[in-house]
Amino acid sequence: MVIITFLLLGTILIVLQTSLLPLLPHWLGTPDPLFVLIVFAAIRMETYQGAVLALIFGLLFDIFSGPYLGLYPVVFVILFVVLRLLAVNLLLTEAVHQVPLTLLSYLATTAGLYLFASLLAPDAPLPWSWRDVLLQLFMLAVFTIPLFAFYESLLVRLVQRKKRRSSLQVQAGNRFR
Amino acid sequence: MRKKNKRARLIKIFLLGGVLFALFLILVVSTVGRQEFNASHKISLELIGRAQAATTDVTDYFKSVWTDYVALWGVREENKRLREELANCRAARNEYREAVATNIRLTKLLALKESLPPPVLTARIVGKDPSLWFKTVIVDRGSADGVKKGMPAVTVEGIVGQVLDTSPQFSKILLATDPNSAIDVLIQPSRIQGIVKGRNDDGLELQYVLKNCDVRKGDQIITSGLGGVFPKGLPVGTVSKAVRDRRGMFQKIEVAPAVDFNGLEHLLIIMKENSLAE
């Protein structure tokens, strides 16, 4: 249920990011709520849930972005593994870690995409634009905390619902038979 | 008993995980190897494309309401001017229609199907690439409409890009401003050949033009017809800057695109494989 709900949410975010948010003026940058969701999935969800979501979002993003198929799943899964290791070993799950972790992840992902795309087509070098990257980082810094709060509340609600349902199932049988 | 159950559960989880991992590997290898949309990509694009189209419908509606409101200012004078223009256009259209009919008839007689211009298909942009590094768009025309990989996309102003992949109802277009796009072009006044590449910032760069060639600011760039994707003579842009560096053999030429890529809403796909004579 958690995976399906977040998958639906991610799909809606992809639709918004590809059809509605590009209408914002270019100088304002474009918010990237899906990226925040992937970071959230890596540090707050169960390992298998986060891995499945990172992979599926990567596969979906491949359809709507860039000429190379397979680029986003690889980058998103690597990001997931690194973040998961950091979250488990260094306990970077507190609210104070959210913004720096998201910004660093974004910078690493952007650099990773840049690197992979440059390796795949060495005759078509991508122009690195610090202005655009910094603008995106600024937008992420603004939106990370509210988005994390929203995803967290959704996850808590789903987990509580699951617990309630499983407790009801346990009580339903005749335990004295 | 409990231990056995636990072990069985673990084996089940490992088996499920193994199957999923194998499926993932097959999917990634097949996708990366072929670099074409597979069935799952096509289904996803069909589903999400519809959602994109619906979102674009809603935003277009609100945009048109606002535009209509703004357009009310001075609409009477514009209406009068447009009516006159329409009358002139109708007269011209009748003449052209007759000329095209004659052209088709004569071309058929001469069995020169290839020399006729191919028909075009109007497509609406429903999705834009959200990434920093790539420039692609999704349009609401797909393989069911006859769109195929490699077909050129244009507007009346000039070239836009080419079809990268298709699903039955939607297609992905690689814009000319993407660094992976390369178009064979001519500088119109001097007929010098070069390759136009995207710069990712909605600008273009003309490459492989020797230093001794005469290139001036304002020169028109058109497609050369070589490379087999774009028909000859379509406008690409205008030279905005030409620099001769001390190093290297070639000039550094910046090109302002003929098309405004930021305001792009509709485009035309040239159905290269279908002739008007058919």
Contacts between the chains, C-beta under 8 A, distances in Angstrom:
chain1	res1	chain2	res2	distance
A	11	B	48	6.3
A	11	B	51	7.6
A	12	B	51	7.8
A	14	B	48	6.4
A	15	B	48	6.1
A	15	B	51	4.5
A	15	B	52	5.5
A	15	B	55	5.8
A	15	B	127	8.0
A	16	B	55	7.2
A	17	B	130	4.4
A	18	B	52	6.0
A	18	B	127	3.9
A	18	B	128	5.9
A	18	B	129	7.4
A	18	B	130	5.7
A	18	B	138	7.0
A	19	B	52	4.5
A	19	B	55	4.3
A	19	B	56	5.3
A	19	B	59	7.2
A	19	B	126	6.3
A	19	B	127	5.3
A	19	B	128	7.4
A	20	B	55	5.7
A	20	B	59	6.2
A	21	B	130	7.0
A	22	B	128	4.2
A	22	B	130	6.8
A	23	B	59	6.4
A	26	B	262	7.0
A	30	B	130	6.1
A	32	B	130	7.2
A	48	B	17	7.7
A	55	B	24	6.4
A	59	B	27	7.4
A	59	B	40	7.3
A	59	B	41	7.7
A	59	B	44	7.6
A	60	B	44	5.9
A	60	B	48	7.1
A	62	B	31	7.6
A	62	B	41	7.3
A	63	B	37	7.3
A	63	B	41	5.4
A	63	B	44	5.7
A	63	B	45	5.2
A	63	B	48	7.3
A	63	B	172	7.3
A	64	B	48	7.5
A	64	B	127	5.9
A	64	B	129	6.6
A	64	B	130	7.3
A	64	B	136	7.6
A	64	B	138	6.4
A	64	B	172	7.7
A	65	B	129	4.8
A	65	B	130	6.3
A	65	B	131	4.5
A	65	B	134	5.6
A	65	B	136	6.6
A	66	B	129	7.0
A	66	B	131	6.2
A	66	B	133	7.1
A	66	B	134	3.7
A	66	B	136	6.6
A	67	B	134	6.6
A	67	B	136	6.8
A	67	B	164	5.8
A	67	B	174	5.6
A	67	B	178	7.0
A	67	B	180	5.1
A	68	B	35	7.2
A	69	B	31	4.6
A	69	B	32	6.4
A	69	B	35	5.5
A	69	B	36	7.5
A	69	B	37	7.5
A	69	B	41	7.4
A	70	B	28	5.6
A	70	B	31	5.0
A	70	B	32	3.7
A	73	B	28	6.2
A	74	B	28	7.5
A	110	B	132	6.4
A	110	B	133	7.9
A	113	B	131	7.2
A	113	B	133	5.9
A	114	B	133	6.1
A	117	B	133	5.9
A	117	B	134	7.6
A	121	B	179	7.7
A	121	B	180	5.7
A	124	B	179	4.5
A	124	B	180	4.9
A	124	B	182	7.5
A	124	B	197	6.8
A	125	B	179	6.8
A	126	B	133	5.1
A	126	B	179	5.3
A	126	B	200	6.4
A	127	B	179	7.1
A	127	B	199	6.1
A	127	B	200	5.3
A	127	B	201	6.9
A	129	B	132	7.1
A	129	B	200	7.6
A	129	B	201	7.0
A	132	B	132	5.3
A	133	B	132	6.8
A	136	B	132	6.6
